[in-house]
Amino acid sequence: MLKRQAVHEIFPTPIWVADLDGETSGPLNEHLLRTIYDLTEPRRALAPGGSWQTDPVLHERPAMSDFMSIVMKTAKGALEFLDIDYEGFDCTACWANINPTGGKNSSHTHPNNYLSGVYYVAVPKGAGNIEFGDPRGQASVIMPPTATWNKFTGNKVAVPVMPGRLVIFPAWLSHSVPANTGDEHRVSISFNIMFTNYTETMSGTLWKSGSVQLRD
């Protein structure tokens, strides 16, 4: 007979979800919408499924300073959760996305960054998910039927979104946004985070193993 049976959940992938309170998100989103639409006028015609994006320099604009303060505070919390030893970090890019009806963002990653994130300014009904794909390439080699999909058997995770929600995730994690089935624009702001002195310090050779000891 078995004395004991335990489950160890190894190599977890964190996704941080932060919601602003209504008193903050309401005025902020109104300001962000005005700023984004001003930057994207006039908008060029799109092919079916296309979207509009700004240049990735919004973090350098004074009009975005309040928003960037929230981004940097949330990113700092994520890095503290991971208990990483670092001297500083920067936003390396920040841009707005406007998805009209049918607009989507295909699966992709953000190379040469440590964290990525997206803040939702406007989300029409029926357009409220961001989807993350299983990064374990071999996990889909055998996928038998299941009674219920769960975190151990699924190969995609959908995180619901809404105006005022900020989602941060590892930059290497594949993510996508389904087609906007609503009648209004879905508007979001994406950003990347990287360590300030990565090339001088953070990328140095690790002379010791990065293994973690499982404990009962």
C-alpha positions in Angstrom: 0.0 0.0 0.0 1.1 3.6 -0.6 2.3 5.4 2.4 1.8 8.8 0.8 1.3 10.4 -2.6 2.2 14.1 -3.3 2.1 16.4 -6.3 4.8 19.0 -7.0 3.9 21.8 -9.4 7.2 22.5 -11.1 8.3 25.4 -13.4 5.3 27.6 -12.7 4.7 30.6 -15.0 3.4 33.7 -13.2 0.9 36.2 -14.6 0.2 39.3 -12.5 -3.2 40.9 -12.8 -3.8 44.3 -11.2 -7.1 46.3 -11.2 -7.2 50.0 -10.7 -10.0 51.4 -8.5 -12.8 53.2 -10.3 -11.7 56.7 -9.0 -8.4 56.2 -10.7 -9.2 54.2 -13.8 -12.2 56.4 -14.9 -10.4 59.7 -15.4 -7.2 58.0 -16.4 -8.9 56.0 -19.2 -10.7 59.1 -20.5 -7.3 60.9 -20.7 -5.6 57.9 -22.3 -8.3 57.6 -25.0 -8.0 61.2 -26.0 -4.3 60.9 -26.2 -4.3 57.7 -28.2 -6.9 58.9 -30.7 -5.0 62.2 -31.1 -1.9 60.3 -31.9 -3.6 57.9 -34.4 -5.6 60.5 -36.5 -6.0 60.1 -39.4 -6.1 56.3 -39.3 -5.2 54.4 -42.4 -7.5 51.8 -43.9 -7.1 48.3 -42.6 -7.2 44.9 -44.1 -9.7 42.5 -42.4 -8.5 41.5 -39.0 -6.1 44.5 -38.8 -5.4 46.9 -36.0 -3.9 50.3 -35.5 -0.8 50.8 -33.3 1.2 53.9 -32.3 5.0 54.1 -32.4 6.5 52.4 -29.3 7.6 55.6 -27.6 4.5 56.5 -25.4 6.6 56.1 -22.3 8.6 59.1 -23.4 5.6 61.4 -23.7 4.8 63.8 -20.7 1.1 63.1 -21.2 1.7 59.5 -20.3 3.6 60.1 -17.0 0.8 59.2 -14.6 0.1 56.0 -16.5 3.8 55.1 -16.6 4.0 55.6 -12.8 1.4 52.9 -12.4 3.2 50.6 -14.8 6.5 51.0 -13.1 5.0 50.5 -9.6 3.2 47.3 -10.8 6.4 46.0 -12.5 8.4 46.6 -9.4 5.9 44.5 -7.4 6.3 41.7 -9.9 10.1 41.7 -9.7 9.9 41.8 -5.9 7.6 38.8 -5.9 10.2 36.9 -8.0 12.9 37.9 -5.5 15.3 39.0 -8.2 18.5 40.8 -7.3 18.7 43.8 -9.6 19.8 47.5 -9.5 17.1 49.0 -11.7 14.8 48.5 -14.6 13.4 50.5 -17.4 10.5 50.6 -19.8 12.0 49.8 -23.2 8.9 50.4 -25.3 5.3 51.4 -24.8 2.6 51.6 -27.5 -1.2 51.7 -27.9 -3.3 49.2 -29.8 -6.7 49.9 -31.3 -8.6 46.8 -32.4 -11.7 47.7 -34.4 -14.4 45.1 -35.0 -12.6 42.0 -36.3 -9.2 43.3 -35.1 -6.9 40.9 -33.4 -3.3 40.3 -32.4 -1.8 36.9 -33.4 0.3 34.8 -31.1 3.7 36.4 -30.4 6.4 37.1 -27.8 8.5 40.1 -26.9 12.2 39.2 -27.3 15.1 40.8 -25.4 12.8 41.9 -22.5 12.2 40.4 -19.1 8.6 41.4 -18.5 5.8 42.5 -20.8 2.4 43.8 -20.0 -0.8 45.3 -21.3 -3.3 47.8 -19.8 -6.9 47.9 -21.0 -8.4 51.3 -21.7 -11.6 50.3 -23.4 -13.1 46.8 -23.8 -16.4 46.3 -25.6 -18.7 43.4 -24.7 -17.5 40.2 -26.3 -13.8 41.3 -26.5 -12.6 40.7 -23.0 -9.8 38.1 -23.1 -6.0 37.8 -23.5 -4.8 34.3 -24.3 -1.5 32.6 -23.3 -0.2 29.5 -25.0 1.6 26.6 -23.2 5.3 27.4 -23.5 6.2 23.7 -23.1 6.8 22.5 -26.6 6.5 18.8 -25.8 3.4 19.1 -23.7 1.1 18.7 -26.7 2.7 15.5 -28.1 0.1 13.4 -26.3 -3.2 15.0 -25.3 -5.8 12.4 -24.4 -9.5 13.4 -23.8 -10.2 14.9 -20.4 -13.4 15.1 -18.3 -12.5 18.7 -17.5 -9.7 20.9 -18.8 -7.5 22.2 -16.0 -4.1 23.8 -15.4 -2.4 20.4 -15.7 -4.0 19.3 -19.0 -4.9 22.5 -20.9 -2.6 24.1 -23.5 -4.1 27.6 -23.4 -5.1 30.0 -20.7 -7.6 32.9 -21.2 -7.3 35.8 -18.8 -10.4 38.0 -18.7 -9.8 41.7 -19.1 -11.8 44.9 -18.5 -11.1 48.6 -18.5 -8.7 49.5 -15.7 -7.0 46.0 -15.7 -3.2 45.7 -16.1 -1.7 42.3 -16.9 2.0 41.6 -16.6 3.7 38.4 -17.8 7.1 37.0 -18.8 8.2 38.5 -22.1 9.0 35.1 -23.5 5.4 33.8 -22.9 3.4 33.4 -26.2 0.2 35.5 -26.1 -2.5 36.6 -28.4 -5.7 38.6 -28.5 -8.8 37.1 -30.2 -10.8 39.0 -32.8 -12.9 41.9 -31.4 -16.5 40.8 -31.8 -17.9 43.9 -30.4 -19.2 47.0 -32.2 -16.7 49.4 -30.6 -12.9 49.7 -30.5 -10.9 47.6 -28.0 -8.1 49.9 -26.9 -5.1 48.8 -24.9 -1.5 49.9 -24.1 1.3 47.4 -24.2 4.8 47.8 -22.7 8.1 46.0 -22.1 10.3 46.0 -19.1 14.1 45.2 -19.0 16.9 45.5 -16.4 18.8 48.8 -16.8 22.3 47.2 -16.5 21.5 43.8 -18.1 24.4 43.6 -20.4 26.9 44.7 -17.8 25.7 42.7 -14.8 22.6 40.6 -15.3 23.8 38.6 -18.3 27.1 37.5 -16.7 27.9 33.8 -16.7 26.2 31.9 -13.9 28.8 29.6 -12.4 26.4 27.9 -10.1 23.3 25.8 -11.0 19.9 27.5 -11.2 18.3 24.4 -9.7 15.7 24.5 -7.0 15.4 21.8 -4.3 11.9 20.4 -4.0 10.7 20.2 -0.4 8.0 18.0 1.1 
